[in-house]
Amino acid sequence: MEDMATIVIVNATHCTRHAFVPFAGSDSAFRRVLAFARTLASPNAVHVVALKGFSEAVPDAGLSLVDTGDMRAVLMAALAACPDPDQLHELVYVHGDAPFLDAELSATLLDTHRRYRAEYTYADGYPAGFAPEILSSRALPNLVELASRNDIAAERDGLFALIQKDINSYDIETVLSPVDLRSYRFSPVCDTRRNMDAALALAALGPVSAAGVVRELPERPELLRTLPAFLWVQVTEGCPQACSYCPYPLMVGDPRGRNGFMPLERFESIMAQAEDLCDDLVVDLSLWGEPALHPDFAGLASAVLARKRFTLIVETSGLGWAPGLPESVARAGRERVHWIVSLDDDDDAGYRALRGEGRDEAAAFVQRMAASWPKQTHVQAVRMADTEERLEPFYRHWKGVLDGVIIQKYDSFAACLPKRSVADLEPLERIPCRHLARDLAVLLDGSVPPCKHALARQADGKLAYAATMGNAFAPGGLKAAWDAMGAWYADHAAGRLPPPCEHCDEYHTVNA
């Protein structure tokens, strides 16, 4: 083992401009990664794998250029970096946008990898960017072959995602965090504006280490709120169904008789503001109402997809789509468009009781989309007492058609609807609301509520949002509304819950 060469592979194929600008008043994240890599590698054994488009952004010795950013290309470059294929090498695999790679945690990983003669060693439960992954060169040929059979992007979890395809074929060791921080969705790396802000906020606290973030993060909820990750937008007023578990009919009356919609130019204004605020975002249509009823849904989709780092989610009943329209949008967006079709129940009577008429059309829509876009098409059922006994057959049936079967927890919208939950999924201790930290919601008129779930019952018995944080079409727009929401989040962090939040059990769920 003493003769083993240590080679560091720096993956820059998915790096954005944020990795190459000065960070916290000093070197960029990429330069910090290179400096870290040189402390671990055997002499002259740091290799940078970059897309050809990044050849000028990462001018450094050992640069390997690849045509595509998939895991096979990265692993081929790693294999080429091994000077003697007959000698055993250990490869330390890191990403070029991680300014906080931790020397102590890396040493623990390397020691574990060597002691147990593992083929792959990784850390679990830490935020992204603190730990490398360790590979033995003897696993590389098999991994290259595995990657040739599976289309895996060279993103942050790409190596683990590939190994999962045949996980029993590799000797794997894991170093666990003392506290599992995965649920925090905290990612202090320099890939997006949101994560860059999180990394800068962490750096401002003083010296950063893996042990320190494990200790500090649970006590500092302010670090979890930077910029939105998920944006709901209501684009239509009407819906072909008035579902029994949905609060929308109690807000506006029967939605089947409504035909209002958001004009395309107004929606384009929201997208432009969202892009100014966030350089990546998941956009969900429609907050309320059926998106198929919009007279220019293709224009809405184009406005989202024109932003290259935006992803579009279409939540639909599966009813009312013009022939060819969803297929056209799916072709244009490919992996950046996902369709979530609410079916809830395969039983005719059960579907009718929950949603009304239209089950055959909705099921046919799923089959139609899944035939061409199986990875982007999902069916959804809300888990509640009414459907619990039929949920497993529903899941088994649709799992045979596509992978994307979503079982959604029942939402009482801050106790405005009757209790129909099957199980209490809340954590033992209340945490600050994840939706206030990560989501924005915009209604048809541009008004921004604190979150999708913050409804309250009015004197006339109707439901309405408990407050308004601003309006997307008013001065300040989305940013002013997002900043105003920060006061609600601060109250949560201090243990002071605004009235609707006292009865809400959605605070621990995450959309993106």
N, C-alpha and C positions, 0 to 999 in steps of 0.2 A: 504493500500500500504506500510505502514511502516514495516510490518512483512515480506515483500517479500525478499526472499533469493537471492543473486546475485551469480551465478555460472559461472565460466569462463571455457570454453572449448577451449583447444589449439589443433588445428588439425595439427598433424605432419605426417600424412599418405603420403603426397606427398613431404615431405622435402628431400632435397639432402644433400650431404656432406657439401655444402657451408653454410648450416644453423648452423653447429656445430663447425666451426673453428673460431678462434679469429677474431673479426671484428673491424677495425679501431683502432687496438692496445689495444683492451679491450675485454670484454665479447663477446661471439658469439651471433648471432642474436637470437638463441633459448633461451639462458640464459636471454637475454634482454626481450624477450617476457614473460618468466616466472616471471621476476621481475615486469613487467608491470601488469601482471595478478593478482599478489598478492595485488596490490594497489586497485583493483576494487572488488575482490571477498569477500564474507563473509568468516569468518574463515574456513580454511580447505576446501575451495570450488573451488580449481583450479584442473581441470582434464585434463590430457594429453591423447589424442587419437592417438595411433601410430600403424603402422603395426608391426607384430611380428618381422620382420627383423630389426626394429629400436629399439628393447627393450633395447639393450645395449647402443645405441647412446643417448637415452633419459631416463636415470635412474633417476626417480623422483617420489615423492609421488603422488598418484592419477593416476598413469599410467593405462590406459585401452588399451588392445591389441585387434586388430581386424585382421581378416584373409584377408580381402580385403579392398582396398581403395575406396569403393563406398560410396555415401552419406547415403544410408540406414544404413550401419555399423556405420558410424560416429554418425548419429542421434540416433541409438539404444544405443550407448555408452553415448550420452548426456542424454537420457531418464533415463538410469540406474544411472546417476549422481545425479538425483533429489531425495533427501532423503525421501520425502513424496509426493507421486503422487497427493494427495488431496490438497496440499499447492501450491499456485501460486509462481513460480520462474521466474526470468529473467535470461536468458543465454546470456553471452557475448561470442561471437564466433570469435576467432582470429586464425591466421596461425602462425606456429612456426618458420617462416623464415623472419619475418618482424621487422627489427631493429628500425623502426621509428614510432611505434604506438604512437599516440598523445593523451595526457591526456585531453587537453581542448576540442578537437573534440569529444573524447569519452564521456566526461561529457555532451556535447550538445546532443549527440545521446541518452544517457540514460535519460536525462531530457525530450526530445521529446517523447521517448518511454513511459515514465511514465505518462506524461501529457495527452497524447491522448489514453492511454490504448491500445497501438498497439500490434499486434502479431509479427510483423517483422519491424525492423527499420534499415535503412542503409544509408550510405553517397554516393553521386553520384558526379562525376566530379573531384574527387581527384585522384592522382596516387595511385597505389596499395600499401597497407602496412601501411597506416596512420590511418585507421579507423576500428574498429570492426564492426560486424553485431550483432544486438540484437534480440533475440527471446523470446517470452513468452512460458513458459512450456505448456500452454494450447493448443498451436499449434503443439506440438511435436507428439502426437499420429497420427494426420492426416498426418503430414509430413512423418512419418515412413511408413504409408500405401501408400502414394503417391510415395515415393521412391521405394517401392516394385514393383510398376508398371512401373517404368521408370529407365532405366540404366543410372545413372548420376555419373560421377567420382567425388571423393572428392577433386577436384582441387580448385583453388582460387575462381572461380566464381560458384562453384558447388551448393552452397546453393541457390543463386539467380536463377540459371538455373533450379533448382528443383521447386522452388516456382512459376516460370513463367509457369510451366505446368498447374497450376490451380490458377492463380494469383488473380482472383476475389473472391476466397474463404477466403482470409486473409485480416485483417486490417493492412495496410502497411503505414508507414511514411518514408519520405525521407528528409535528410539534404543535401542541394545543395552547392557545392563549389561556391564561388563568381566568379571564372573563370573556365570554363569547360576545363579541361586539358586532356581529354580522347584522343584527336587527336594526342597528343604528343607521345603516346605509351611509356611513361616513367614509368618504373617499378623498383624502387629502393628497391628490396627485394633480399634475398640471396638464390635464387633457381638455377640460371644459372651463368656462368662466365660473361656473358654480363651484367646481372642485378646486379651482385655483384660489377662489376666495376662502374656501374652507382651509386650504393649506396655509394661506397667509395668516388667517386668524389663529391657527395652531402655532405657527412660527412666532407670532407676536407674544405668545405666553412665555417664551424662553426656550432653552435647549429642548429638543424634541427627541424622544426615544420610544421604542415599542413598549417598554415597561411603563413609561410615563403616560402614554396615551391610554393604556389599559386602566391606569389608576385615575386619570383625570377626566376622561370622556364622560363616564356616567354622572359626574358632578358638574359638568359644564354643558347644559342643553343648548346654550346660545351658539355653540359651535355647529349645531345641526341645522341651523336656518341661515341659508345664504341667498340663493335664488331659486325660483320655482323649477321643478323637474316635470311637472304634469299640469296641463291646462285643459280644463273643460270649457267648451263653448256651446251654448244653446243656439242653434241655427234655424230651428223651426218651432212653431207654436203648437202644431197639430200632431196627432198620433192616431194610427188606425185602431188602437186598442186602449182600453182604460183598465189597466191591470189592478187586481184586487189588493196587491201588496205595495203599490206605488203611491207616493204622496202627491204626485202631480195633479190627479183629478181633484184632490182636496185643496189645491192651490188655485186652479183656474176653472174648475168645472169640467164637464165632459170634453176631453181634448179631441174627440173624433169630429167635433164640429168646428174646429179652428183651422185657419189657413195662413196665419202670419209667418213671416220668415225674415231672417237677417239679410239685407242686401249685400251682394258680393263685395262692393266697395268698402262697406263697413267691416266686413270680415277681413278683407285685405289689410285694413288699417290695424286691426288687432294683431294679425300675423307680423306686420312690420314692427309694431311695438314690442311684440314678444321676441323677435329676433334681436332688437336693440337691447333687450333686457337679458336674454339668455341665448347663447350660441348653439345650444342643443335643447330639445324639448320634445315631450310626447303630447300631442294634441288630440283630444277626444271629442268626437262629434256623435251625438249631440247630448248636452247636459240634460235637457228635457226635450221631448218631442222626437219624432222619427226623421232621421236625416234623408231618407228616400223621398220625402215630400218636398224637399227644397227644389225650386225650379232650376237651379244651376249648381247641382252638387258637384259636377265635374270641375266647375270653376273654383269651388271651395277646396276640393282635393288638390288642384293645381297650386293654389295659394300656399298650402302647407308644404307640398313636395318641392316647390321652388326653393325652399330653405333646405339645403343639403343635409343638415344634421337634425332635421325635424322628422319625427315619426308620426304617422296618422293612425289613430284607432277609430273605427266606425262601429258604434254600438247601435244595433238595429233589431227590430222585430223580425226582419226578413221579409216584410210585406211592402208592396207598393213600388218595387224597383223597376225602372224602365229597362226593357230588354237590352242587354249589351253594356249598360252603364257601369255596373260594378266590375265586370270583366275588364273594361277599358281602364278604369281607375287602378285595378289590381295590376294590370300590365305596366302601367306608367310608374307605379310605386314599388312593385315587386316586394322585397323584404321590408320595405318601409311602410307598408300598409297592412294593418291587421283588422280582420272582421270578427266581431263578437256578436253572435246571433242568440238572442234570448229565446230559448224554447221551454225551459222549466219542466216539462212533463211530456212523456210520450203517450200517455193515456189520453184518449180523446176527451173524455168527461173532465179529467183533471186539468188538461190544458184550457178547456173552455171555462172552467170555474176560475182559473187564475188569470187568463189573458183574453178570453173571448174567442171569436172565430179566427180561422186562418192557419191552423196547425199544418195542414197539408202544403200550403204555399210556403210557409216558413221552413219546413223540413226539406222541401224541394230546393229552396234557395241554398241551404247548407250543402246538400249533395252536389249542386251545380258548382258552387265555389270550391268545395273540397276536391273536386275532380281535377282542377287545374292548379289550385293554390292550397294544398293540404297543410303546409306549415304556417300559412297566414290566416287560416280559417278556424274559428273556435266556436263551440256551442257552450251555452251557459245555463245553469239552473241555480235558482236560489234555494238554499237549504232551509226548510222550515217544517214545522210540525205537520202541516197539511200534506206534504209530499215526501216525508222521510221514508216511508215504506216503499216508495216507487223510485227513490233516488239511485239505488244501486243498479237496478235494471237499466235505467236511463244512462248511467255512466258506462256500463258494460256495452250497451248497444252502440253508443256514439264513439267509444274508444276503438271500436272495430272499424269505424269509418275514418277517423282522424285522430291525431295526438292531442289536439287542443280542446280538452273538456274542462271547463271552469266550474267549480262548485263554489258559489258565492255565499257568504254568510248573510243572514237576514239582517236588514237594517230597519230599526224602528224610527229613525230620524229624530233622535233626541226624545224618545218616548212619545212622539206625536202619533205613532201608529200602534195598534195592539201588539202585545208581546207574542211573537210566533216562533221565537228562536228554539232550536233543539238543544243547544249547549252554550254555556258561558265560556267564551274564549278569551276573556280579558286577562291581562297579566295580573299577578298578585298585587303589584304596586302600580299606581297610576303614573303614567309617563306623560310629558308634554305632547300635545297632539301632533302626529306625523303629518296630518293634512295641512295644518297651519304652517308647518315647516317646509312643505314641499309642493303644495297644490295651489292653483288659482282657478277660480270659476267665474265665468262671464255669462250673464243672462242675455236674453234677446235684446233688451234695451241698452245693453252695455253695462248695467250695474254689476258690481262685484260684491257678493256676500262673503262673510268670513270663511266659509267653506261650504261644500255641497250639502253637508248634513245638518247645518245649524238652523233648523226650522223651529218655529214656535206657533202655538195655536192662538188665533186672534179672538176678539170678543164675539165676532159673528160665526165662530166655529171653523172658519177657513184657516189654512196654513199659509204662512209667509216666512220669509227669512227674518231672523231676529235683528239683523243690523245690515247696513250697507257700508262697505269700506271705501267706495269710490265708484267711478264710472270710466269705462275704457275710452269713452268719447269725450270726456271732460278734460280740462287742463291737467296735465300730470299723468292722465291715463292709467295704464296698467302698473307702472312703477309706483305712482302715488298710492294706489290701492294696496299693492304688495307691502309697501312701507307701513301703511296704516294697520295691516294685519299683524304686524310685528308686536303691537301692543297686546293683542289677544294672546299671542304666543308667550310673551313675557309674563302675562298673568298665569298662564299654565305652568311655566317654569317656576313661578313663585308659589304655586299651589293654590292660586285664586282662580276658580273656574267661572267664566261667564255663565249666566243662567242656562242657556240651552246645552252647554257642554257638561253640566252636572249629570245629565241623564243620557249622554251619548256613549255608546260603546264602540265607536268606529275609530277612536283616537290612536289605536295601536296598529291599524291596517295601513298598507302602503300601496300606492298605485304605480309608482315608477322610481 
